Amino acid sequence: MDEPRFVFFGGKGGVGKTTVSSAFGLRCARSGQRTLLVSTDPAHSTGDLFDQPFTDAPQPVDGYDNLEAMEIDPATEVDAHLQQLKRELGTQMSAAVVNEVDLQLEMAHRTPGAHEAALFDRFIDVMRDADPYDRVVFDTSPTGGTLRLLSLPDLLEGWIDRLIAKREQSIELYERAAIGNRAPRRQLDGDPVIARLQDRRKRFVFARDTLQDAARFHLVMNPDSLSLRETERALETLKEYELPIGPIVINKITPSPEAHEDGRGGRYLRQRCASERARMQEARDSLPVEVGAEIESRVQDVTGDVLEEVAAELDLPVGGQPA
């Protein structure tokens, strides 16, 4: 299989990422690949689509061979992230400062970036534990949050390097003050804070290398101006971080009315279709990557046989061999 193991679907909220990512996961499973579908949608739309509840642990999707799914709840991840940090720092700091640190951590985890940081940690865990799977398909959060998440490896790696340097300096100054102008007795390699920071750096480097070397990113858009502009900005950011970009998916395309339909509804559909086709042509002409799939809107909910139809229209590279 020449295709990358990790495939991400992004785009602004409401464009249909869950539908597209689930359809792609189904195509991968149908090709004989053991596939894991990972959703970070707090509305749990993946479970609705397959009419099956999922948790934050992989489980088989009923009725589909080779396909498993999991739903990561961002709010739960933020809380778990906070509790883990409290436990770790509580063993490395004096009781006098633990309460103040806890307060600062609580405040930090209420900031907008906390969700991205916690989710990124969870994404790293999923990628590290991906050996049982041929393909892992991520239904990501809306574009802005996803791009902030993807920028974390480079940003945090430099930040951690600076923290390690400060920590090393503080240990040396503290011990020289305590024992005089002699070499510190404490080995920096055994310092728990430095060990923790070095471990974090390794995780972020792993994530960056994996995202650049073993992943592909598809953006999903709708045929309207706002979605097109958002896609243009997202592509610029993905390129900035040297992330591999696959073909665009245009979703929720209005079907053309029949030639004999000339009432009010028919006229409305023709005008809407004309506007959408113009935006689609603009996407083909202006975007730096090709449009790889065009999917029509459905009247019915996208489940069961309808999902199979969408998967058939989703002409994106899958790889693997038919089962």
C-alpha positions as CSV (number, residue, x, y, z in Angstrom):
1,M,0.0,0.0,0.0
2,D,1.7,3.2,-1.2
3,E,-0.9,5.6,0.3
4,P,-0.1,7.2,3.7
5,R,-1.4,5.5,6.8
6,F,-2.9,8.7,8.3
7,V,-5.5,10.7,6.4
8,F,-7.1,13.9,7.7
9,F,-10.2,15.7,6.5
10,G,-10.6,19.3,7.5
11,G,-12.6,22.4,6.6
12,K,-14.9,25.0,8.1
13,G,-17.7,23.8,10.3
14,G,-20.8,22.4,8.6
15,V,-19.2,21.4,5.2
16,G,-19.7,17.7,5.8
17,K,-16.3,16.5,7.1
18,T,-17.9,13.6,9.1
19,T,-19.8,12.3,6.0
20,V,-16.8,12.6,3.8
21,S,-14.3,11.1,6.3
22,S,-16.7,8.2,7.1
23,A,-17.2,7.5,3.4
24,F,-13.5,7.5,2.8
25,G,-13.0,5.1,5.8
26,L,-15.6,2.8,4.3
27,R,-13.8,2.8,0.9
28,C,-10.5,1.9,2.6
29,A,-12.2,-0.9,4.5
30,R,-13.9,-2.1,1.3
31,S,-10.4,-2.3,-0.3
32,G,-9.3,-4.8,2.3
33,Q,-7.5,-2.4,4.7
34,R,-8.1,-2.6,8.4
35,T,-9.3,1.0,9.0
36,L,-9.8,3.1,12.1
37,L,-12.1,6.1,11.8
38,V,-11.3,8.8,14.5
39,S,-13.8,11.6,15.2
40,T,-13.3,14.7,17.3
41,D,-16.8,16.0,16.8
42,P,-18.4,16.8,20.2
43,A,-21.8,16.2,18.6
44,H,-20.9,12.6,18.1
45,S,-22.1,12.7,14.4
46,T,-20.1,9.6,13.5
47,G,-22.3,7.5,15.9
48,D,-25.4,9.0,14.3
49,L,-24.2,8.3,10.8
50,F,-23.6,4.6,11.6
51,D,-26.5,4.4,14.1
52,Q,-24.2,3.1,16.7
53,P,-22.7,4.7,19.9
54,F,-18.9,4.9,20.0
55,T,-16.5,5.7,22.8
56,D,-12.9,7.0,23.0
57,A,-11.6,3.4,22.4
58,P,-11.7,1.7,19.0
59,Q,-14.6,-0.7,18.4
60,P,-15.9,-2.5,15.3
61,V,-18.6,-0.8,13.2
62,D,-21.6,-3.0,13.0
63,G,-22.2,-4.4,9.5
64,Y,-18.8,-3.3,8.0
65,D,-15.8,-5.6,7.8
66,N,-12.4,-4.1,8.5
67,L,-13.8,-0.9,9.9
68,E,-13.5,0.4,13.5
69,A,-14.4,3.8,14.9
70,M,-13.8,5.9,18.0
71,E,-15.1,9.3,19.1
72,I,-12.8,11.6,21.1
73,D,-14.6,14.1,23.2
74,P,-12.6,17.4,23.4
75,A,-14.1,18.4,26.8
76,T,-13.2,15.1,28.3
77,E,-9.7,15.2,26.9
78,V,-9.1,18.7,28.3
79,D,-10.2,17.5,31.8
80,A,-8.0,14.4,31.5
81,H,-5.1,16.5,30.4
82,L,-5.5,18.8,33.3
83,Q,-5.7,16.0,35.9
84,Q,-2.6,14.3,34.5
85,L,-0.6,17.6,34.7
86,K,-1.8,18.1,38.3
87,R,-0.7,14.6,39.3
88,E,2.7,14.9,37.7
89,L,3.5,18.4,39.0
90,G,2.2,17.5,42.5
91,T,5.0,15.0,42.8
92,Q,7.7,17.5,41.7
93,M,6.8,20.6,43.7
94,S,6.5,21.5,47.4
95,A,3.1,21.6,49.1
96,A,3.4,25.3,49.5
97,V,3.1,26.0,45.7
98,V,0.9,23.1,44.6
99,N,-2.3,25.0,45.3
100,E,-1.2,28.0,43.4
101,V,0.0,25.8,40.5
102,D,-3.4,24.1,40.5
103,L,-5.2,27.4,40.2
104,Q,-3.0,28.5,37.3
105,L,-3.5,25.2,35.5
106,E,-7.3,25.6,35.9
107,M,-7.2,29.0,34.4
108,A,-4.9,27.9,31.5
109,H,-7.3,25.0,30.6
110,R,-10.2,27.4,30.2
111,T,-8.4,29.2,27.3
112,P,-9.3,28.6,23.7
113,G,-6.1,26.8,22.9
114,A,-6.6,24.2,25.7
115,H,-8.8,22.0,23.5
116,E,-6.3,21.9,20.7
117,A,-3.4,21.1,23.1
118,A,-5.4,18.2,24.7
119,L,-6.6,16.9,21.4
120,F,-3.1,17.0,19.9
121,D,-1.9,14.8,22.8
122,R,-4.7,12.3,22.0
123,F,-3.9,12.4,18.3
124,I,-0.3,11.5,19.1
125,D,-1.4,8.6,21.2
126,V,-3.6,7.3,18.4
127,M,-0.8,7.6,15.8
128,R,1.6,5.9,18.1
129,D,-0.8,3.0,18.7
130,A,-1.7,2.6,15.0
131,D,0.2,-0.6,14.3
132,P,-2.9,-2.8,14.1
133,Y,-4.3,-0.6,11.3
134,D,-3.5,-0.1,7.7
135,R,-5.2,3.2,7.5
136,V,-6.3,5.8,10.2
137,V,-8.8,8.4,9.0
138,F,-9.3,11.5,11.1
139,D,-12.5,13.6,11.1
140,T,-10.9,16.7,12.4
141,S,-12.3,19.8,14.1
142,P,-13.2,22.9,12.0
143,T,-10.3,24.5,10.1
144,G,-9.2,27.2,12.6
145,G,-8.8,24.8,15.5
146,T,-7.3,22.1,13.3
147,L,-4.6,24.4,11.9
148,R,-3.7,25.7,15.4
149,L,-3.4,22.0,16.5
150,L,-1.2,21.2,13.6
151,S,1.1,24.1,14.2
152,L,1.9,22.9,17.8
153,P,4.9,20.6,17.1
154,D,7.2,23.4,15.8
155,L,6.0,26.0,18.3
156,L,6.2,23.8,21.3
157,E,9.5,22.2,20.4
158,G,11.3,25.5,20.5
159,W,9.4,26.5,23.7
160,I,10.4,23.3,25.4
161,D,14.1,23.8,24.4
162,R,14.0,27.2,26.1
163,L,12.3,25.7,29.2
164,I,15.0,23.0,29.5
165,A,17.8,25.6,29.3
166,K,16.1,27.7,32.0
167,R,15.6,24.6,34.2
168,E,19.2,23.5,33.8
169,Q,20.4,27.0,34.7
170,S,18.1,27.2,37.8
171,I,19.3,23.8,39.1
172,E,23.0,24.9,38.8
173,L,22.4,28.3,40.4
174,Y,20.3,26.8,43.3
175,E,22.9,24.1,44.1
176,R,25.9,26.5,43.8
177,A,24.1,28.8,46.3
178,A,23.5,25.9,48.6
179,I,27.0,24.3,48.6
180,G,29.3,27.1,47.5
181,N,31.2,27.5,44.3
182,R,31.6,23.8,43.7
183,A,30.3,21.6,41.0
184,P,26.6,20.7,41.6
185,R,26.1,17.2,43.0
186,R,22.8,16.7,41.3
187,Q,22.8,15.2,37.8
188,L,20.6,17.1,35.4
189,D,19.7,13.9,33.6
190,G,17.9,12.7,36.7
191,D,15.8,15.8,37.2
192,P,12.1,14.9,36.9
193,V,11.1,18.2,35.3
194,I,13.7,18.0,32.6
195,A,12.9,14.4,32.0
196,R,9.2,15.4,31.5
197,L,10.1,18.2,29.1
198,Q,12.4,16.0,27.1
199,D,9.7,13.4,26.8
200,R,7.2,16.0,25.6
201,R,9.7,17.2,23.0
202,K,10.1,13.6,21.7
203,R,6.3,13.4,21.4
204,F,6.1,16.6,19.4
205,V,9.0,15.7,17.1
206,F,7.3,12.3,16.5
207,A,4.0,14.1,15.6
208,R,5.7,16.6,13.3
209,D,7.7,13.9,11.4
210,T,4.6,11.6,11.2
211,L,2.4,14.4,9.9
212,Q,4.9,15.4,7.3
213,D,6.0,11.9,6.2
214,A,3.1,9.5,6.7
215,A,0.0,11.7,6.4
216,R,-2.2,13.4,3.8
217,F,-4.6,16.3,4.3
218,H,-7.8,16.7,2.4
219,L,-10.0,19.8,2.7
220,V,-13.7,19.6,2.3
221,M,-15.6,22.7,1.0
222,N,-19.1,23.6,-0.1
223,P,-19.7,25.4,-3.5
224,D,-20.0,28.9,-2.0
225,S,-17.7,31.9,-1.7
226,L,-17.2,31.7,2.1
227,S,-16.2,28.1,1.9
228,L,-13.8,28.7,-1.0
229,R,-12.1,31.6,0.8
230,E,-11.7,29.5,3.9
231,T,-10.2,26.7,1.9
232,E,-7.7,29.1,0.3
233,R,-6.5,30.2,3.7
234,A,-6.3,26.7,5.0
235,L,-4.2,25.6,2.0
236,E,-1.8,28.4,2.6
237,T,-1.3,27.4,6.3
238,L,-0.9,23.7,5.4
239,K,1.7,24.6,2.9
240,E,3.5,26.9,5.4
241,Y,3.9,23.9,7.7
242,E,5.0,21.6,4.8
243,L,2.1,19.2,5.3
244,P,1.2,16.9,2.4
245,I,-2.1,18.1,0.7
246,G,-4.4,15.8,-1.2
247,P,-7.2,16.7,-3.6
248,I,-10.1,18.9,-2.5
249,V,-13.6,17.5,-1.9
250,I,-16.5,19.7,-2.9
251,N,-19.5,18.5,-0.9
252,K,-23.3,19.4,-0.8
253,I,-23.6,20.2,-4.5
254,T,-27.2,21.0,-5.5
255,P,-28.5,18.6,-8.2
256,S,-29.6,20.3,-11.4
257,P,-33.4,20.5,-12.1
258,E,-34.9,18.6,-15.0
259,A,-35.3,20.6,-18.3
260,H,-39.1,20.6,-18.0
261,E,-39.1,22.1,-14.5
262,D,-39.9,25.8,-15.0
263,G,-41.9,26.8,-11.9
264,R,-40.6,28.9,-9.0
265,G,-38.7,25.9,-7.5
266,G,-37.1,25.1,-10.9
267,R,-36.0,28.7,-11.4
268,Y,-34.6,28.9,-7.9
269,L,-32.6,25.6,-8.4
270,R,-31.2,26.9,-11.7
271,Q,-30.0,30.1,-10.2
272,R,-28.5,28.3,-7.2
273,C,-26.9,25.7,-9.5
274,A,-25.4,28.4,-11.7
275,S,-23.9,30.1,-8.6
276,E,-22.5,26.8,-7.3
277,R,-21.0,25.8,-10.7
278,A,-19.3,29.2,-10.9
279,R,-17.7,28.7,-7.5
280,M,-16.7,25.1,-8.4
281,Q,-15.0,26.4,-11.6
282,E,-13.3,29.1,-9.6
283,A,-12.0,26.4,-7.2
284,R,-10.6,24.4,-10.1
285,D,-9.0,27.4,-11.6
286,S,-7.6,29.1,-8.5
287,L,-6.7,26.5,-5.9
288,P,-3.2,25.1,-6.0
289,V,-4.4,21.4,-5.7
290,E,-6.9,19.6,-7.9
291,V,-10.6,19.0,-7.1
292,G,-10.6,15.3,-6.5
293,A,-14.3,14.6,-5.7
294,E,-17.7,16.3,-6.2
295,I,-20.5,15.0,-4.1
296,E,-24.2,16.0,-4.5
297,S,-26.5,16.8,-1.6
298,R,-28.9,14.1,-0.5
299,V,-32.5,14.4,0.6
300,Q,-32.1,11.5,3.0
301,D,-29.9,11.3,6.0
302,V,-26.5,9.9,5.0
303,T,-26.6,6.5,6.6
304,G,-26.5,2.9,5.4
305,D,-27.1,2.7,1.6
306,V,-26.8,6.4,1.2
307,L,-23.3,6.4,2.8
308,E,-22.4,3.6,0.3
309,E,-23.5,5.9,-2.5
310,V,-21.4,8.8,-1.2
311,A,-18.4,6.4,-0.8
312,A,-18.8,5.4,-4.5
313,E,-18.6,9.1,-5.5
314,L,-15.6,9.9,-3.3
315,D,-12.9,9.2,-6.0
316,L,-9.8,9.8,-3.8
317,P,-6.7,7.6,-3.7
318,V,-7.2,4.7,-1.4
319,G,-4.5,2.1,-2.1
320,G,-4.6,-1.4,-0.8
321,Q,-6.0,-4.5,-2.5
322,P,-9.7,-5.4,-2.8
323,A,-10.8,-7.8,-0.1
